Amino acid sequence: CFIATAASGRDSWMVEALSEFRDRRLKTNSVGLAFVKWYYTNSPAYAAKLAQRPVLRMVVWGALIPVTILASVASLPYGAAVLLFLSVIAVIIVRRRGLARSTASVVG
């Protein structure tokens, strides 16, 4: 969690949530372990550069908020099912709105 630490501080809720996601989900399978290995190799240099740029830190912090929320949900016992359910609901809503807009433009 080098990037999250550089962006938000060592004791932030982001670091805790992302560390939990790493331990509960990523380290439990080969793809996740490969990502963790790649991340540990590459991210310290990026985190060091990020720590020196306050504006960039704020941007990355903001970008990490939704990522951290998703990781927190995914870390729950049935988190993957919850995320799948929410994704299906989001697709249905987007499609219905798109259909309503396209119908309105044809009528109007």
DRENTORKOL-3810 file (N, C-alpha, C; in nm, 4 decimals):
REM DRENTORKOL-3810
@n.u->0.0820; n.v->-0.1202; n.w->0.0000; ca.u->0.0000; ca.v->0.0000; ca.w->0.0000; c.u->0.0856; c.v->0.1255; c.w->0.0000
@n.u->0.1928; n.v->0.1207; n.w->-0.0770; ca.u->0.2860; ca.v->0.2331; ca.w->-0.0845; c.u->0.2187; c.v->0.3589; c.w->-0.1393
@n.u->0.1405; n.v->0.3429; n.w->-0.2442; ca.u->0.0753; ca.v->0.4568; ca.w->-0.3079; c.u->-0.0275; c.v->0.5181; c.w->-0.2124
@n.u->-0.1091; n.v->0.4356; n.w->-0.1508; ca.u->-0.2097; ca.v->0.4859; ca.w->-0.0566; c.u->-0.1432; c.v->0.5539; c.w->0.0626
@n.u->-0.0331; n.v->0.5013; n.w->0.1096; ca.u->0.0393; ca.v->0.5628; ca.w->0.2206; c.u->0.0937; c.v->0.6989; c.w->0.1796
@n.u->0.1512; n.v->0.7077; n.w->0.0606; ca.u->0.2039; ca.v->0.8357; ca.w->0.0129; c.u->0.0930; c.v->0.9375; c.w->-0.0070
@n.u->-0.0240; n.v->0.8917; n.w->-0.0503; ca.u->-0.1346; ca.v->0.9826; ca.w->-0.0793; c.u->-0.2113; c.v->1.0248; c.w->0.0455
@n.u->-0.2240; n.v->0.9345; n.w->0.1423; ca.u->-0.3145; ca.v->0.9641; ca.w->0.2531; c.u->-0.2544; c.v->0.9515; c.w->0.3923
@n.u->-0.1340; n.v->0.9027; n.w->0.4030; ca.u->-0.0731; ca.v->0.8864; ca.w->0.5348; c.u->-0.0770; c.v->0.7424; c.w->0.5823
@n.u->0.0148; n.v->0.7093; n.w->0.6677; ca.u->0.0339; ca.v->0.5711; ca.w->0.7111; c.u->-0.0851; c.v->0.5129; c.w->0.7856
@n.u->-0.1531; n.v->0.5923; n.w->0.8657; ca.u->-0.2612; ca.v->0.5401; ca.w->0.9495; c.u->-0.4003; c.v->0.5690; c.w->0.8936
@n.u->-0.4098; n.v->0.5916; n.w->0.7638; ca.u->-0.5396; ca.v->0.6277; ca.w->0.7065; c.u->-0.6294; c.v->0.5051; c.w->0.6890
@n.u->-0.7577; n.v->0.5329; n.w->0.6762; ca.u->-0.8558; ca.v->0.4269; ca.w->0.6525; c.u->-0.8299; c.v->0.3583; c.w->0.5193
@n.u->-0.7749; n.v->0.4315; n.w->0.4228; ca.u->-0.7460; ca.v->0.3723; ca.w->0.2911; c.u->-0.6403; c.v->0.2635; c.w->0.3029
@n.u->-0.5344; n.v->0.2942; n.w->0.3746; ca.u->-0.4253; ca.v->0.1974; ca.w->0.3896; c.u->-0.4762; c.v->0.0724; c.w->0.4597
@n.u->-0.5552; n.v->0.0917; n.w->0.5630; ca.u->-0.6106; ca.v->-0.0233; ca.w->0.6355; c.u->-0.6999; c.v->-0.1080; c.w->0.5453
@n.u->-0.7892; n.v->-0.0421; n.w->0.4704; ca.u->-0.8826; ca.v->-0.1161; ca.w->0.3844; c.u->-0.8099; c.v->-0.1872; c.w->0.2716
@n.u->-0.7142; n.v->-0.1208; n.w->0.2094; ca.u->-0.6415; ca.v->-0.1832; ca.w->0.0985; c.u->-0.5508; c.v->-0.2953; c.w->0.1473
@n.u->-0.4946; n.v->-0.2808; n.w->0.2660; ca.u->-0.4132; ca.v->-0.3889; ca.w->0.3237; c.u->-0.4986; c.v->-0.5116; c.w->0.3525
@n.u->-0.6188; n.v->-0.4876; n.w->0.4030; ca.u->-0.7105; ca.v->-0.5982; ca.w->0.4301; c.u->-0.7491; c.v->-0.6688; c.w->0.2996
@n.u->-0.7767; n.v->-0.5908; n.w->0.1951; ca.u->-0.8096; ca.v->-0.6485; ca.w->0.0641; c.u->-0.6924; c.v->-0.7314; c.w->0.0114
@n.u->-0.5724; n.v->-0.6791; n.w->0.0244; ca.u->-0.4541; ca.v->-0.7531; ca.w->-0.0190; c.u->-0.4443; c.v->-0.8876; c.w->0.0531
@n.u->-0.4614; n.v->-0.8832; n.w->0.1850; ca.u->-0.4454; ca.v->-1.0050; ca.w->0.2641; c.u->-0.5596; c.v->-1.1046; c.w->0.2448
@n.u->-0.6834; n.v->-1.0558; n.w->0.2361; ca.u->-0.7995; ca.v->-1.1454; ca.w->0.2268; c.u->-0.8283; c.v->-1.1951; c.w->0.0863
@n.u->-0.7973; n.v->-1.1137; n.w->-0.0146; ca.u->-0.8347; ca.v->-1.1504; ca.w->-0.1514; c.u->-0.7155; c.v->-1.1738; c.w->-0.2427
@n.u->-0.6235; n.v->-1.0789; n.w->-0.2484; ca.u->-0.5153; ca.v->-1.0901; ca.w->-0.3464; c.u->-0.4161; c.v->-1.2012; c.w->-0.3131
@n.u->-0.3829; n.v->-1.2153; n.w->-0.1882; ca.u->-0.2822; ca.v->-1.3148; ca.w->-0.1504; c.u->-0.3372; c.v->-1.4575; c.w->-0.1457
@n.u->-0.4629; n.v->-1.4748; n.w->-0.1835; ca.u->-0.5234; ca.v->-1.6078; ca.w->-0.1756; c.u->-0.5288; c.v->-1.6792; c.w->-0.3100
@n.u->-0.4744; n.v->-1.6180; n.w->-0.4153; ca.u->-0.4772; ca.v->-1.6821; ca.w->-0.5470; c.u->-0.3538; c.v->-1.6411; c.w->-0.6264
@n.u->-0.3241; n.v->-1.7155; n.w->-0.7305; ca.u->-0.1999; ca.v->-1.6936; ca.w->-0.8050; c.u->-0.1987; c.v->-1.5602; c.w->-0.8800
@n.u->-0.3119; n.v->-1.5202; n.w->-0.9348; ca.u->-0.3177; ca.v->-1.3916; ca.w->-1.0061; c.u->-0.2958; c.v->-1.2771; c.w->-0.9081
@n.u->-0.3611; n.v->-1.2842; n.w->-0.7947; ca.u->-0.3445; ca.v->-1.1818; ca.w->-0.6924; c.u->-0.2029; c.v->-1.1756; c.w->-0.6402
@n.u->-0.1424; n.v->-1.2911; n.w->-0.6179; ca.u->-0.0031; ca.v->-1.2940; ca.w->-0.5718; c.u->0.0911; c.v->-1.2339; c.w->-0.6754
@n.u->0.0656; n.v->-1.2599; n.w->-0.8021; ca.u->0.1485; ca.v->-1.2013; ca.w->-0.9081; c.u->0.1348; c.v->-1.0496; c.w->-0.9089
@n.u->0.0114; n.v->-1.0003; n.w->-0.8900; ca.u->-0.0085; ca.v->-0.8562; ca.w->-0.8845; c.u->0.0640; c.v->-0.7962; c.w->-0.7643
@n.u->0.0526; n.v->-0.8597; n.w->-0.6476; ca.u->0.1184; ca.v->-0.8094; ca.w->-0.5270; c.u->0.2696; c.v->-0.8045; c.w->-0.5482
@n.u->0.3240; n.v->-0.9081; n.w->-0.6092; ca.u->0.4684; ca.v->-0.9105; ca.w->-0.6363; c.u->0.5067; c.v->-0.7964; c.w->-0.7299
@n.u->0.4303; n.v->-0.7774; n.w->-0.8376; ca.u->0.4570; ca.v->-0.6681; ca.w->-0.9309; c.u->0.4456; c.v->-0.5327; c.w->-0.8597
@n.u->0.3422; n.v->-0.5172; n.w->-0.7782; ca.u->0.3193; ca.v->-0.3918; ca.w->-0.7069; c.u->0.4338; c.v->-0.3619; c.w->-0.6110
@n.u->0.4782; n.v->-0.4611; n.w->-0.5350; ca.u->0.5882; ca.v->-0.4397; ca.w->-0.4406; c.u->0.7177; c.v->-0.4032; c.w->-0.5126
@n.u->0.7353; n.v->-0.4535; n.w->-0.6327; ca.u->0.8550; ca.v->-0.4226; ca.w->-0.7104; c.u->0.8510; c.v->-0.2813; c.w->-0.7671
@n.u->0.7351; n.v->-0.2391; n.w->-0.8154; ca.u->0.7255; ca.v->-0.1145; ca.w->-0.8912; c.u->0.6748; c.v->0.0067; c.w->-0.8143
@n.u->0.5890; n.v->-0.0115; n.w->-0.7185; ca.u->0.5232; ca.v->0.1043; ca.w->-0.6580; c.u->0.6079; c.v->0.1884; c.w->-0.5627
@n.u->0.7110; n.v->0.1367; n.w->-0.4958; ca.u->0.7870; ca.v->0.2248; ca.w->-0.4064; c.u->0.8467; c.v->0.3473; c.w->-0.4766
@n.u->0.8939; n.v->0.3309; n.w->-0.5983; ca.u->0.9505; ca.v->0.4453; ca.w->-0.6703; c.u->0.8422; c.v->0.5482; c.w->-0.7020
@n.u->0.7245; n.v->0.5005; n.w->-0.7439; ca.u->0.6139; ca.v->0.5928; ca.w->-0.7721; c.u->0.5660; c.v->0.6621; c.w->-0.6445
@n.u->0.5606; n.v->0.5883; n.w->-0.5357; ca.u->0.5173; ca.v->0.6463; ca.w->-0.4083; c.u->0.6145; c.v->0.7545; c.w->-0.3621
@n.u->0.7430; n.v->0.7328; n.w->-0.3818; ca.u->0.8426; ca.v->0.8330; ca.w->-0.3432; c.u->0.8240; c.v->0.9618; c.w->-0.4233
@n.u->0.7979; n.v->0.9486; n.w->-0.5521; ca.u->0.7733; ca.v->1.0671; ca.w->-0.6350; c.u->0.6424; c.v->1.1349; c.w->-0.5945
@n.u->0.5411; n.v->1.0555; n.w->-0.5665; ca.u->0.4110; ca.v->1.1080; ca.w->-0.5262; c.u->0.4216; c.v->1.1869; c.w->-0.3965
@n.u->0.5003; n.v->1.1380; n.w->-0.3029; ca.u->0.5152; ca.v->1.2030; ca.w->-0.1728; c.u->0.5723; c.v->1.3440; c.w->-0.1862
@n.u->0.6420; n.v->1.3718; n.w->-0.2939; ca.u->0.7045; ca.v->1.5030; ca.w->-0.3151; c.u->0.6137; c.v->1.6012; c.w->-0.3881
@n.u->0.4952; n.v->1.5582; n.w->-0.4290; ca.u->0.4061; ca.v->1.6431; ca.w->-0.5085; c.u->0.2685; c.v->1.6536; c.w->-0.4420
@n.u->0.2463; n.v->1.7592; n.w->-0.3635; ca.u->0.1206; ca.v->1.7728; ca.w->-0.2876; c.u->-0.0052; c.v->1.7727; c.w->-0.3741
@n.u->-0.0029; n.v->1.8404; n.w->-0.4870; ca.u->-0.1232; ca.v->1.8450; ca.w->-0.5708; c.u->-0.1536; c.v->1.7070; c.w->-0.6273
@n.u->-0.0521; n.v->1.6383; n.w->-0.6744; ca.u->-0.0706; ca.v->1.5032; ca.w->-0.7267; c.u->-0.1186; c.v->1.4087; c.w->-0.6166
@n.u->-0.0678; n.v->1.4273; n.w->-0.4952; ca.u->-0.1140; ca.v->1.3451; ca.w->-0.3821; c.u->-0.2636; c.v->1.3606; c.w->-0.3623
@n.u->-0.3138; n.v->1.4841; n.w->-0.3724; ca.u->-0.4572; ca.v->1.5076; ca.w->-0.3559; c.u->-0.5368; c.v->1.4402; c.w->-0.4673
@n.u->-0.4869; n.v->1.4462; n.w->-0.5896; ca.u->-0.5558; ca.v->1.3830; ca.w->-0.7025; c.u->-0.5608; c.v->1.2323; c.w->-0.6834
@n.u->-0.4488; n.v->1.1732; n.w->-0.6469; ca.u->-0.4429; ca.v->1.0279; ca.w->-0.6262; c.u->-0.5308; c.v->0.9888; c.w->-0.5079
@n.u->-0.5296; n.v->1.0689; n.w->-0.4032; ca.u->-0.6155; ca.v->1.0409; ca.w->-0.2877; c.u->-0.7614; c.v->1.0351; c.w->-0.3313
@n.u->-0.8041; n.v->1.1328; n.w->-0.4104; ca.u->-0.9416; ca.v->1.1335; ca.w->-0.4593; c.u->-0.9731; c.v->1.0137; c.w->-0.5467
@n.u->-0.8783; n.v->0.9755; n.w->-0.6306; ca.u->-0.8985; ca.v->0.8600; ca.w->-0.7187; c.u->-0.9030; c.v->0.7298; c.w->-0.6398
@n.u->-0.8350; n.v->0.7253; n.w->-0.5270; ca.u->-0.8321; ca.v->0.6034; ca.w->-0.4457; c.u->-0.9597; c.v->0.5821; c.w->-0.3635
@n.u->-1.0393; n.v->0.6855; n.w->-0.3466; ca.u->-1.1610; ca.v->0.6707; ca.w->-0.2650; c.u->-1.2527; c.v->0.5614; c.w->-0.3211
@n.u->-1.2946; n.v->0.5687; n.w->-0.4500; ca.u->-1.3829; ca.v->0.4609; ca.w->-0.4984; c.u->-1.3135; c.v->0.3251; c.w->-0.5028
@n.u->-1.1850; n.v->0.3234; n.w->-0.5318; ca.u->-1.1100; ca.v->0.1972; ca.w->-0.5343; c.u->-1.1107; c.v->0.1345; c.w->-0.3950
@n.u->-1.0890; n.v->0.2171; n.w->-0.2948; ca.u->-1.0856; ca.v->0.1682; ca.w->-0.1567; c.u->-1.2227; c.v->0.1197; c.w->-0.1117
@n.u->-1.3267; n.v->0.1899; n.w->-0.1518; ca.u->-1.4627; ca.v->0.1465; ca.w->-0.1157; c.u->-1.4927; c.v->0.0108; c.w->-0.1792
@n.u->-1.4592; n.v->-0.0048; n.w->-0.3061; ca.u->-1.4804; ca.v->-0.1344; ca.w->-0.3727; c.u->-1.3981; c.v->-0.2447; c.w->-0.3070
@n.u->-1.2742; n.v->-0.2144; n.w->-0.2733; ca.u->-1.1890; ca.v->-0.3134; ca.w->-0.2070; c.u->-1.2462; c.v->-0.3515; c.w->-0.0709
@n.u->-1.3022; n.v->-0.2538; n.w->-0.0004; ca.u->-1.3628; ca.v->-0.2823; ca.w->0.1308; c.u->-1.4815; c.v->-0.3759; c.w->0.1171
@n.u->-1.5656; n.v->-0.3500; n.w->0.0187; ca.u->-1.6813; ca.v->-0.4370; ca.w->-0.0037; c.u->-1.6339; c.v->-0.5764; c.w->-0.0462
@n.u->-1.5346; n.v->-0.5817; n.w->-0.1348; ca.u->-1.4835; ca.v->-0.7106; ca.w->-0.1825; c.u->-1.4189; c.v->-0.7915; c.w->-0.0710
@n.u->-1.3724; n.v->-0.7252; n.w->0.0326; ca.u->-1.3091; ca.v->-0.7952; ca.w->0.1450; c.u->-1.4098; c.v->-0.8610; c.w->0.2375
@n.u->-1.5374; n.v->-0.8232; n.w->0.2263; ca.u->-1.6412; ca.v->-0.8850; ca.w->0.3088; c.u->-1.6585; c.v->-1.0317; c.w->0.2691
@n.u->-1.7133; n.v->-1.1138; n.w->0.3584; ca.u->-1.7301; ca.v->-1.2559; ca.w->0.3258; c.u->-1.8043; c.v->-1.2808; c.w->0.1943
@n.u->-1.9094; n.v->-1.2050; n.w->0.1664; ca.u->-1.9827; ca.v->-1.2211; ca.w->0.0414; c.u->-1.9666; c.v->-1.0970; c.w->-0.0467
@n.u->-1.8528; n.v->-1.0325; n.w->-0.0347; ca.u->-1.8276; ca.v->-0.9080; ca.w->-0.1055; c.u->-1.8338; c.v->-0.9200; c.w->-0.2563
@n.u->-1.7812; n.v->-1.0283; n.w->-0.3104; ca.u->-1.7846; ca.v->-1.0463; ca.w->-0.4555; c.u->-1.9281; c.v->-1.0559; c.w->-0.5050
@n.u->-2.0126; n.v->-1.1249; n.w->-0.4310; ca.u->-2.1538; ca.v->-1.1366; ca.w->-0.4701; c.u->-2.2235; c.v->-1.0010; c.w->-0.4627
@n.u->-2.1922; n.v->-0.9241; n.w->-0.3606; ca.u->-2.2509; ca.v->-0.7901; ca.w->-0.3470; c.u->-2.2094; c.v->-0.7027; c.w->-0.4643
@n.u->-2.0804; n.v->-0.7057; n.w->-0.4997; ca.u->-2.0320; ca.v->-0.6255; ca.w->-0.6130; c.u->-2.0960; c.v->-0.6692; c.w->-0.7441
@n.u->-2.1125; n.v->-0.7989; n.w->-0.7630; ca.u->-2.1778; ca.v->-0.8487; ca.w->-0.8844; c.u->-2.3221; c.v->-0.8001; c.w->-0.8900
@n.u->-2.3933; n.v->-0.8103; n.w->-0.7795; ca.u->-2.5317; ca.v->-0.7645; ca.w->-0.7735; c.u->-2.5416; c.v->-0.6152; c.w->-0.8051
@n.u->-2.4554; n.v->-0.5347; n.w->-0.7429; ca.u->-2.4573; ca.v->-0.3908; ca.w->-0.7679; c.u->-2.4218; c.v->-0.3581; c.w->-0.9128
@n.u->-2.3321; n.v->-0.4351; n.w->-0.9709; ca.u->-2.2955; ca.v->-0.4144; ca.w->-1.1112; c.u->-2.4133; c.v->-0.4426; c.w->-1.2035
@n.u->-2.4851; n.v->-0.5491; n.w->-1.1766; ca.u->-2.6019; ca.v->-0.5826; ca.w->-1.2587; c.u->-2.7069; c.v->-0.4723; c.w->-1.2470
@n.u->-2.7312; n.v->-0.4241; n.w->-1.1268; ca.u->-2.8274; ca.v->-0.3152; ca.w->-1.1065; c.u->-2.7819; c.v->-0.1903; c.w->-1.1830
@n.u->-2.6545; n.v->-0.1583; n.w->-1.1765; ca.u->-2.6026; ca.v->-0.0404; ca.w->-1.2467; c.u->-2.6200; c.v->-0.0542; c.w->-1.3971
@n.u->-2.5941; n.v->-0.1718; n.w->-1.4523; ca.u->-2.6112; ca.v->-0.1941; ca.w->-1.5966; c.u->-2.7580; c.v->-0.1772; c.w->-1.6352
@n.u->-2.8476; n.v->-0.2310; n.w->-1.5554; ca.u->-2.9913; ca.v->-0.2176; ca.w->-1.5840; c.u->-3.0321; c.v->-0.0700; c.w->-1.5838
@n.u->-2.9867; n.v->0.0041; n.w->-1.4852; ca.u->-3.0215; ca.v->0.1471; ca.w->-1.4764; c.u->-2.9654; c.v->0.2235; c.w->-1.5960
@n.u->-2.8403; n.v->0.1987; n.w->-1.6304; ca.u->-2.7780; ca.v->0.2691; ca.w->-1.7435; c.u->-2.8498; c.v->0.2356; c.w->-1.8736
@n.u->-2.8823; n.v->0.1108; n.w->-1.8930; ca.u->-2.9519; ca.v->0.0713; ca.w->-2.0167; c.u->-3.0904; c.v->0.1330; c.w->-2.0243
@n.u->-3.1621; n.v->0.1351; n.w->-1.9137; ca.u->-3.2968; ca.v->0.1946; ca.w->-1.9144; c.u->-3.2902; c.v->0.3444; c.w->-1.9414
@n.u->-3.1944; n.v->0.4115; n.w->-1.8838; ca.u->-3.1796; ca.v->0.5554; ca.w->-1.9092; c.u->-3.1394; c.v->0.5813; c.w->-2.0532
@n.u->-3.0511; n.v->0.4987; n.w->-2.1051; ca.u->-3.0104; ca.v->0.5122; ca.w->-2.2452; c.u->-3.1264; c.v->0.4888; c.w->-2.3392
@n.u->-3.2082; n.v->0.3887; n.w->-2.3096; ca.u->-3.3249; ca.v->0.3584; ca.w->-2.3916; c.u->-3.4254; c.v->0.4725; c.w->-2.3831
@n.u->-3.4454; n.v->0.5261; n.w->-2.2626; ca.u->-3.5396; ca.v->0.6372; ca.w->-2.2461; c.u->-3.4924; c.v->0.7599; c.w->-2.3225
@n.u->-3.3633; n.v->0.7882; n.w->-2.3220; ca.u->-3.3097; ca.v->0.9030; ca.w->-2.3942; c.u->-3.3222; c.v->0.8851; c.w->-2.5430
@n.u->-3.2912; n.v->0.7637; n.w->-2.5928; ca.u->-3.2992; ca.v->0.7419; ca.w->-2.7374; c.u->-3.4437; c.v->0.7463; c.w->-2.7849
@n.u->-3.5377; n.v->0.6994; n.w->-2.7054; ca.u->-3.6789; ca.v->0.7051; ca.w->-2.7409; c.u->-3.7270; c.v->0.8500; c.w->-2.7404
@n.u->-3.6831; n.v->0.9288; n.w->-2.6421; ca.u->-3.7236; ca.v->1.0693; ca.w->-2.6340; c.u->-3.6701; c.v->1.1483; c.w->-2.7525
@n.u->-3.5500; n.v->1.1183; n.w->-2.7976; ca.u->-3.4937; ca.v->1.1932; ca.w->-2.9111; c.u->-3.5644; c.v->1.1577; c.w->-3.0409
@n.u->-3.6142; n.v->1.0354; n.w->-3.0532; ca.u->-3.6884; ca.v->0.9952; ca.w->-3.1729; c.u->-3.8245; c.v->1.0624; c.w->-3.1743
@n.u->-3.8883; n.v->1.0674; n.w->-3.0563; ca.u->-4.0203; ca.v->1.1284; ca.w->-3.0450; c.u->-4.0118; c.v->1.2795; c.w->-3.0610
@n.u->-3.9139; n.v->1.3426; n.w->-2.9972; ca.u->-3.9029; ca.v->1.4886; ca.w->-2.9945; c.u->-3.8443; c.v->1.5420; c.w->-3.1172
END
